[in-house]
Amino acid sequence: MTARPIAVVGASAAGLAAAEALRRFGWRGPLTLIGDEPHLPYDRPPLSKQLLHGAWEPEKLLLRTKDQLDPLDLDLRLGTRATGLDVAARTLTLDGGEKLACAGVIIATGVAARSLPGAEGIAGVHTLRTLDDALTLRGLLAGGGRRLVIVGNGVLGCEAAAVARELGHEVTLVGIEEIPMAAAVGAEVGALLAEEHRARGVQLRTGAVDGFETAPAAPSGTGGGQVTAVRLANGGTPGSGGVAAGGEGGSRLPADLVLLAIGSRPAVEWLADPALDTTDGLRCDAYCAAAPGIYAAGDVARWDHPHHGRPLRFEHRMNATEQGMAAARNLLAELAAEAPAAGDGDATPAQERRPFAPVPYFWSDQYDLKLQAYGLTAGADRIETTVLDRAQRRAVALYGRDGSAVGVLAAGLPPRRLRALRAVVATPLAWDEAREQLRAALASGQDTP
C-alpha cells in the first residue's frame, strides 16, 4: 500500500515554512507542495517596494532555489490549483480532476486581490498581488511621466505611491477614509504619513470610485478599452487635478494607469466542505487546526490567539513563516497520536501540540521612512501617539483594547529601539502599566519630545 502524503496547499512563504518544518520535525513520508502560480516560492513584501522600483530582479525574491528544495524530496506541483477538499477523507481535488488522498493537509493559500465592478478587461487597470502582477506594473512604470491613480490608501497603496513618485510619475492616492492607513495605524500616525506623501508630491483624495472612463484600446489591446480617468462618486473631495464630472457632484481623475489596492479576500472559495468555517478566512483553533488532520497557516488562517481571546487573521510576512512552522508541528503531533492505530511507519515520534501565540510583527517602507509594529494595531479602542520629531516623521504609538495595551508602533526609529519596545506588548498588559514601560523605554533611549 502506498503511503499517503502530507499535502501543503499554497507554495507561499507559509507553505514553504510548513514543508521545511515537516521534514525538520521528522516526517519521512511523501510530501506534496501545491502552488497555483508557476513560480518557485517567493517573497511577497518586495513586490510593492524593491521589485516595483526596479532595484531587485525576480531571482532575488526566491525563498529557495530548485537546488535548495531538492533535499526536501518534494512532490512539487507548481501551476496546479486545488479545487476541493473532502475533510472527512482528507482528500484533495486538483484542477486536472486528480484526487489526492492525504495523511494530513496544511492550507496556506493566502489571499487574492480585490477588484472593483467594471474594472475587468480595461487596459491600464491593475491589481498587485503576484510576481506577474508586479512585473507587468513595473514595465508600465519604467518610463516617467505617467498619471497613476491608486485606489486604496492602505499599506499597499501607500507603498506603491511612494515607489511611483520616486520613479517620477504623477500620483493620486484615493481612499474612502481621509487619512492614509488610519485603520492600520491610527489617525495621528496616518496624518504623519499623509504629510510625507504630500511633501513628496502625492495628491491625496477622499472618495469612493464610481467607475472608469476609457478610450478605444490599441488593436492588440483588451476589449474593454484603455483607461483614461477614474470617476469618484458624489461626496468625493476634489483637489488639485480633479475635474468636476458633468453636474453629478463627484469628480474625475485623469489616469494613464490605475492600481486597485483596495484590500484582499482570503483564498477559501475552493473550500466548500460544510465541516469548515470559511468566514473571513479558514477558522482554526488555537493549534491552527480547522478539522482533524486539516491545518492552516498564513494570511488565510483565522485562529484563536490564546493571549487575545478572539480569532485573529494576520496578513503579515513574519506571521506566515511562524504559523507555517506551528501548523506543521501540531499536525505531526496529531498524526503521531494516530499512528499506533493506523500502523503508519512514516509518522514522527509522539510530541505535544502547542497553541500558536505569536507577537505579531509588521513593517512598511515608504520613501526613507520605515514603520515597524509589534502586537495588534488595528481595531484599537485607545491610541496614544508620541511625536518625537515631526519633520523627520519620528513617532511612537501605543494601542489598547478593553483596558489592555495590545500593540506598539515606531516610525523612523532603528530596529534595535523597536525590539526594546516589544516587551511592552509581548503579553497584554494593563494600559497604565504598559504606558509607564513605554515611557521608560523611550527615556532610556533619549527619544523624548
C-alpha positions in Angstrom: 0.0 0.0 0.0 1.4 3.4 -1.0 1.8 5.8 1.9 -0.4 8.8 2.0 1.4 12.2 1.7 1.0 15.3 3.7 -0.1 17.9 1.2 0.7 21.6 1.7 -1.6 23.7 -0.5 0.0 27.0 -1.3 3.6 27.4 -2.4 3.9 30.6 -0.4 6.1 31.7 2.5 3.8 29.9 4.9 3.6 26.8 2.7 7.3 26.6 2.3 7.9 27.1 6.0 5.4 24.3 6.7 7.1 21.9 4.2 10.5 22.6 5.6 9.3 22.2 9.2 7.6 18.9 8.4 10.9 17.5 7.3 12.8 19.1 10.1 10.4 17.7 12.7 10.8 14.2 11.3 8.1 13.5 8.6 9.6 10.8 6.5 6.7 10.1 4.2 5.7 11.6 0.9 5.3 15.4 0.9 3.4 17.3 -1.7 3.6 21.1 -2.2 0.9 22.6 -4.5 1.1 26.1 -5.9 -1.3 27.8 -8.3 1.5 30.0 -9.7 4.2 28.6 -12.0 7.0 30.2 -9.8 9.0 28.7 -7.1 8.1 30.1 -3.6 9.0 33.8 -3.5 8.8 36.7 -1.0 5.8 39.0 -1.5 6.6 42.2 0.5 9.3 43.3 -2.0 6.7 43.2 -4.8 5.4 46.7 -3.9 8.8 48.0 -3.0 12.2 46.9 -4.4 10.8 44.8 -7.3 8.3 47.5 -8.4 11.1 50.1 -8.1 13.4 48.1 -10.3 16.1 47.8 -7.6 15.6 44.0 -7.5 15.1 41.3 -10.1 12.7 38.4 -9.6 15.5 36.0 -8.8 16.3 37.9 -5.6 12.7 37.3 -4.3 13.1 33.5 -4.4 12.8 32.0 -1.0 14.6 28.8 -2.1 16.2 27.8 -5.4 15.4 24.5 -7.0 18.7 23.0 -5.7 17.8 24.2 -2.2 14.4 22.5 -2.4 15.8 19.2 -3.6 16.8 17.9 -0.2 13.1 18.1 0.9 12.2 15.4 -1.6 9.0 17.2 -2.6 6.3 16.2 -5.0 6.3 19.8 -6.3 3.1 20.7 -8.2 3.5 24.3 -9.5 0.9 25.8 -11.8 -1.7 23.5 -10.1 -4.8 24.6 -8.3 -6.6 22.8 -5.5 -10.4 22.9 -6.3 -11.8 20.9 -3.4 -11.2 19.2 -0.1 -13.2 16.3 1.4 -12.4 16.9 5.1 -13.5 13.5 6.5 -11.5 11.6 3.9 -8.6 14.2 3.9 -8.7 14.1 0.1 -7.9 17.0 -2.2 -9.3 17.5 -5.7 -6.9 19.2 -8.1 -7.8 21.3 -11.2 -7.0 18.4 -13.5 -9.5 16.2 -11.7 -6.9 14.2 -9.8 -7.9 13.0 -6.3 -5.1 13.1 -3.8 -5.7 11.1 -0.6 -3.6 12.6 2.2 -2.4 11.8 5.7 -2.9 15.4 6.5 -3.3 18.8 4.8 -1.9 22.2 5.6 -3.7 25.1 3.8 -1.6 28.1 3.0 -3.4 29.6 0.0 -3.1 33.2 1.2 -5.3 35.9 -0.2 -6.4 37.3 -3.5 -6.6 40.9 -4.5 -10.0 42.6 -4.6 -11.2 44.4 -7.7 -14.0 46.8 -8.5 -17.1 46.2 -10.6 -16.4 47.2 -14.2 -12.6 47.0 -13.9 -12.2 43.7 -15.6 -10.9 43.9 -19.1 -9.9 47.6 -19.0 -6.4 48.1 -20.2 -4.3 50.1 -17.7 -6.3 48.9 -14.6 -4.2 46.6 -12.4 -4.0 44.8 -9.1 -0.8 43.9 -7.3 -0.6 40.6 -5.5 1.5 38.2 -7.6 5.0 38.4 -9.1 3.5 38.6 -12.6 1.3 41.5 -11.4 4.3 43.3 -10.1 6.4 42.7 -13.3 3.6 44.0 -15.5 3.2 47.1 -13.5 6.9 47.7 -13.3 7.2 47.5 -17.1 4.5 50.2 -17.4 6.2 52.4 -14.9 9.6 52.0 -16.4 9.4 55.4 -18.2 8.5 58.6 -16.2 5.6 61.0 -16.7 2.6 58.7 -16.3 -0.5 59.7 -14.4 -1.1 57.0 -11.9 -4.3 56.8 -9.8 -4.0 54.4 -6.8 -7.4 53.4 -5.4 -7.0 52.5 -1.8 -4.8 54.3 0.8 -3.9 51.4 3.0 -0.4 49.8 3.3 -0.1 48.6 -0.3 -1.5 51.8 -1.8 0.9 54.0 0.2 3.9 51.8 -0.6 3.1 51.8 -4.3 2.6 55.6 -4.2 6.0 56.1 -2.7 7.7 54.0 -5.4 5.8 55.7 -8.2 6.7 59.1 -7.0 10.4 58.2 -6.7 10.2 57.0 -10.3 8.9 60.4 -11.4 5.2 59.7 -12.0 2.2 61.9 -11.1 0.4 60.1 -8.3 -3.0 60.5 -6.9 -3.9 58.4 -3.9 -7.6 57.9 -3.3 -9.2 56.4 -0.2 -12.6 56.2 1.3 -11.1 57.3 4.6 -9.4 60.7 4.6 -6.2 59.6 6.4 -3.9 57.1 4.8 -3.5 53.8 6.7 -5.7 55.1 9.6 -7.4 51.7 10.0 -4.0 50.0 10.5 -2.0 52.6 12.5 -4.5 55.2 13.8 -5.2 58.8 12.9 -2.1 60.5 14.2 0.5 58.2 12.7 -1.6 58.2 9.5 -1.5 62.0 9.5 2.3 61.9 9.6 2.3 59.6 6.6 -0.1 62.0 4.8 2.3 64.9 5.4 5.2 62.9 4.0 3.2 61.8 0.9 2.1 65.4 0.3 5.6 66.7 0.8 6.8 64.2 -1.9 4.1 65.4 -4.3 1.4 62.8 -4.0 -2.2 64.2 -4.4 -4.4 62.8 -1.6 -8.1 62.4 -2.4 -11.1 61.2 -0.4 -14.0 59.4 -2.0 -15.5 56.2 -3.4 -14.8 55.2 -7.0 -17.9 55.3 -9.2 -16.4 54.0 -12.4 -13.8 54.4 -15.1 -13.6 56.3 -18.3 -12.0 54.7 -21.3 -10.8 55.3 -24.8 -10.6 52.7 -27.6 -7.7 50.5 -27.0 -5.0 49.6 -29.5 -5.8 46.8 -31.8 -3.7 44.4 -29.8 -5.3 45.5 -26.5 -8.2 44.3 -24.5 -11.8 44.6 -25.5 -12.7 46.9 -22.5 -10.8 50.0 -23.8 -7.8 51.9 -22.3 -8.5 53.7 -19.0 -8.4 57.5 -19.3 -9.9 58.5 -15.9 -11.3 57.4 -12.6 -14.7 58.8 -11.6 -15.4 59.5 -7.9 -18.9 59.3 -6.6 -20.9 62.1 -5.1 -19.2 63.3 -2.0 -15.7 62.8 -3.3 -13.4 65.6 -2.0 -12.0 67.4 -5.1 -8.4 68.6 -5.0 -5.9 69.9 -7.5 -6.1 67.8 -10.6 -9.7 66.8 -10.0 -12.2 67.8 -12.7 -15.9 68.0 -11.8 -17.9 65.4 -13.6 -20.9 66.6 -15.6 -23.1 68.0 -12.8 -23.0 64.8 -10.8 -21.2 66.4 -7.8 -18.4 63.9 -8.0 -15.0 64.4 -9.7 -12.9 62.9 -12.5 -9.2 62.0 -12.0 -7.3 61.7 -15.3 -5.3 58.5 -15.4 -2.9 56.6 -17.7 -2.7 53.8 -15.2 -4.8 52.7 -12.3 -3.8 50.5 -9.4 -6.5 48.9 -7.3 -5.2 48.5 -3.8 -8.5 48.0 -2.0 -7.6 45.1 0.1 -7.8 41.3 -0.3 -10.0 38.3 0.3 -8.9 35.0 1.8 -8.5 32.4 -0.9 -11.0 29.9 0.5 -13.6 29.8 -2.3 -12.4 26.2 -3.2 -13.2 25.0 0.4 -16.9 24.1 0.1 -17.0 21.3 2.7 -19.5 22.3 5.4 -17.2 20.9 8.0 -15.1 24.1 7.5 -15.9 27.6 8.6 -14.6 30.0 5.9 -15.9 33.3 7.2 -13.1 35.8 6.8 -10.5 33.1 6.3 -10.3 29.4 7.4 -11.4 29.2 11.0 -9.0 27.3 13.2 -8.5 26.6 16.9 -5.5 27.7 18.9 -3.4 25.0 17.4 -4.1 26.1 13.8 -6.4 23.1 13.2 -9.5 23.6 11.1 -10.6 20.0 11.4 -8.9 16.7 12.3 -5.8 16.4 10.1 -6.6 19.8 8.4 -4.5 22.8 9.4 -4.0 26.3 8.1 -1.2 28.9 8.1 -0.5 32.4 6.9 -2.9 35.0 5.5 -5.7 32.5 5.0 -5.8 31.3 8.6 -8.1 32.8 11.3 -7.3 31.2 14.5 -7.9 31.6 18.3 -5.0 33.6 19.6 -4.5 32.4 23.2 -3.5 35.8 24.6 -6.1 37.9 22.9 -9.2 35.8 23.5 -10.6 36.1 20.0 -10.0 34.8 16.5 -7.4 36.8 14.5 -6.1 36.8 11.0 -2.9 38.5 10.0 -1.6 39.4 6.5 2.0 39.8 7.7 5.1 38.2 6.4 6.6 37.1 9.7 3.3 35.5 10.8 3.3 33.4 7.7 6.6 31.8 8.5 5.9 31.3 12.2 2.4 29.9 11.6 3.6 27.6 8.9 6.1 26.0 11.3 3.5 25.8 14.1 0.9 24.2 11.8 3.5 21.6 10.7 4.5 20.8 14.3 0.9 20.4 15.5 -0.2 18.3 12.5 2.7 15.9 13.1 1.8 15.7 16.8 -1.8 14.7 15.8 -0.6 12.2 13.3 1.8 10.7 15.8 -1.1 10.1 18.2 -3.0 8.4 15.4 0.0 6.3 14.2 -0.3 3.3 16.6 -3.9 2.6 15.4 -3.0 3.3 11.8 0.3 1.4 11.8 1.9 4.3 10.0 5.6 3.9 9.7 6.1 7.4 8.4 4.8 9.2 11.5 7.1 11.1 13.8 7.7 10.3 17.5 4.9 11.4 19.8 5.0 15.1 20.8 2.7 17.7 22.3 0.7 20.1 20.3 1.3 23.7 21.3 -1.0 26.7 20.9 0.2 29.3 18.4 0.7 32.5 20.4 2.9 34.9 18.4 3.7 38.5 19.0 2.7 39.8 15.5 5.2 42.0 13.7 4.8 44.0 10.6 6.7 46.7 8.7 6.2 49.2 5.9 8.8 51.1 3.9 7.7 54.4 2.3 10.4 56.7 0.9 13.1 56.8 3.6 10.6 56.1 6.3 10.2 52.7 8.0 7.2 51.8 10.1 7.5 48.8 12.4 5.0 47.4 14.8 4.5 44.6 17.3 1.2 43.3 18.5 -2.2 44.5 17.3 -2.6 48.0 16.0 -5.8 47.6 14.0 -9.1 47.6 15.9 -7.7 49.5 18.9 -10.2 51.4 21.1 -7.4 53.6 22.5 -4.3 55.0 20.9 -1.7 57.3 22.4 0.9 58.7 20.0 4.1 60.5 20.9 5.6 62.5 18.1 9.4 62.6 18.6 10.3 64.7 15.6 7.6 65.8 13.2 9.9 67.0 10.5 11.6 63.6 10.4 8.2 61.7 10.9 9.5 60.0 14.0 6.9 58.8 16.4 5.9 56.0 18.8 2.3 54.9 19.3 0.7 52.6 21.9 -2.5 50.8 21.1 -5.1 49.5 23.6 -8.2 47.4 23.6 -10.5 46.6 26.5 -8.2 48.2 29.0 -5.0 46.4 27.9 -2.1 47.5 25.8 -2.0 45.2 22.7 0.3 46.9 20.2 3.2 49.3 19.8 4.4 51.1 16.6 7.5 53.1 15.9 8.1 55.3 12.8 11.6 56.4 11.9 13.3 54.5 14.8 16.1 52.0 14.3 15.1 48.3 14.6 17.0 47.9 17.9 14.9 50.6 19.5 11.7 48.9 18.4 12.8 45.5 19.7 13.2 47.1 23.1 9.5 48.1 22.9 8.4 44.6 22.0 8.3 43.5 25.7 5.6 46.1 26.4 3.1 44.1 24.3 4.5 40.6 24.3 1.5 39.7 26.5 -1.3 42.1 27.1 -0.6 44.4 30.0 -2.9 46.8 31.8 -2.9 50.1 29.9 -1.3 52.2 32.6 1.4 49.7 33.3 2.3 49.4 29.6 2.3 53.2 29.2 4.8 53.5 32.0 7.0 50.8 30.5 6.9 52.6 27.1 7.8 55.9 28.7 10.7 54.3 30.5 11.9 52.7 27.3 11.8 56.0 25.4 13.5 57.8 28.2 16.3 55.3 28.3 17.0 55.9 24.7 16.6 59.6 25.0 13.8 59.6 22.4 11.7 62.1 24.3 10.0 65.1 22.8 
